[in-house]
Structures are given as structure tokens and as C-alpha cells.
């Protein structure tokens, strides 16, 4: 009989299984042509990507929508410009980012995509 493990959870994951690689696999797939709903997450912090990928992994596996990530407001604007054929339904953005704030980006999104609800 094996002795019980006495190791403590790593402070990095606090005993929560690390599914980052699995979740990132779903989030880094090419957008599917038959899934027309896009959620865009804009944040310069890499930990945010993992957080969203983990929290929405079940929905991403079920292919309810496509989630894309941008690490800056300018990257997000470029992605938004290339998604005219998709229904961009939600943009989750950090406010304080280098270069352009999330609020400044929102103004530009309104000009580029008036069909996307914003407030």
C-alpha cells in the first residue's frame, strides 16, 4: 500500500488541476466558418487569457461560439476589421493598456462596427 502524499498544493495552482494546455488548444483554433458568433477578449496580461480559456472551456468545446484574444487595443482593432462576416457579440476588454485604453478602443469599434452593441 502506498503512503499518502504529504505534498502541499503549489501556490501557483492551489490544488486546482492545470488545464491550460487543453483550454488553450480550443482557444487557439482557427475560427470556424460555420460558427458565426465571436467573443473577443482584449487584455495585455497573459493570465487573463488562461482565465477566460478555463472559464469558458466547456462552451468552447461545445462550439457555442468562437473566442479570440488580442494582447493590445491595436491588435483588437485589426481583428475586428477582419471579422466583418462574423457576429461580434461581445468584447471583453481591459481598460488600462499601454498605447490605447479600452475606452479609446471602444470609440474606434463603434466607428468600425456600428452593428456591434456597445455602452
N, C-alpha and C positions, 0 to 999 in steps of 0.2 A: 504494500500500500504506500502510495506516495505521500510525502509530508506536505501539509497545506502550505501554500505560498504565503510568505510573510512580506512580500514586496509591497510597497506603498504605491498608489497611483502616481504617475508622473504629474508634476504641476502643469505640464503642457496640455494634458487632456483630462485630468481629474477623473480618470477611470472610464471615460467615455470612449468607445471604440473609434479609432481614426478611420473614417471612410472617405477621406479627402480625395484619394486617387480615384475611387469609384465614382464619387459625385462629380469630380472634375471631368471624368470621361463623358458624362451626359451633358455637361455644360459646354464642352468644347467641340461638340459635334457641329458639323456644318448645318446651317438652317435647312430644314426640310421644306420642300416645295408644297407639300400637302398640309403642313401645319402653318396656319396663317396668322397666328396670334403671337406677338413678340412682347416680351418684358425685357427692358434694358436697365441694367444696374450700372451706375456710374460712381466710381469711388477710387481714389488713389491709394487706398490701403489694401494690400493683398489679403489681409484677414477677412475683409468684407466679402470677397469672392467666395472663400471657403464657407463662410457663414450662410450666405444665400444658397450656395450649392447644396449644403447639407439640409437646410430647412425646406427647400423645395425639391429635393431629390425624388420623392415619391411622385410628385406631379410631373417632373421631367421624364421619369421612367415611363409614366403612363402617357406621355406625349400630349399632355393637355395644352401646352404652349412651349415656345422656344424662349430660353433665357440667354441673353447675350450680355457681355461685360465690356465696359470701357474703363480705362485707367485714368482718363482725363476728360474734361469737357470737350476739348477739340476732337479727341478720338470719338466721343459720343456723337458729336455733330456729323462727323464723317460717316459713321454707321447709320445714323438716322437718314442722311441724304441717300444712302444706298438701299433703304428699306421701304421705298415708296409702295411696292407691291404688297407689303405685309401690313396687317393691322397692328400698329403700335398702340398697345392699350395702356401701358404703364411704364413710367420712367421713375426709377428709384435712384435718387442722386444725393451724394454728399453735398453739403453747402460750401464748406471751406476746402477748396482745392487750389493748388498752385496754377497760375496762369489765368484761369477764368473760374469764377464761382459758379455754383449750381444755379443760383438765381439769374446770373447773366446768361448762362446756357439756356435756361428756360425761355427767356425772351427770344433767343435765336430759334429755338424749337418752334415757338408759336409762329414765327415768320415762315419757317420752312414747311411745317406741317400743321396748318390750321385745323386739319381734321382730327388732331390728337387733343383730347380734352386736357386742359391744364388750369391749375389755380395756385 
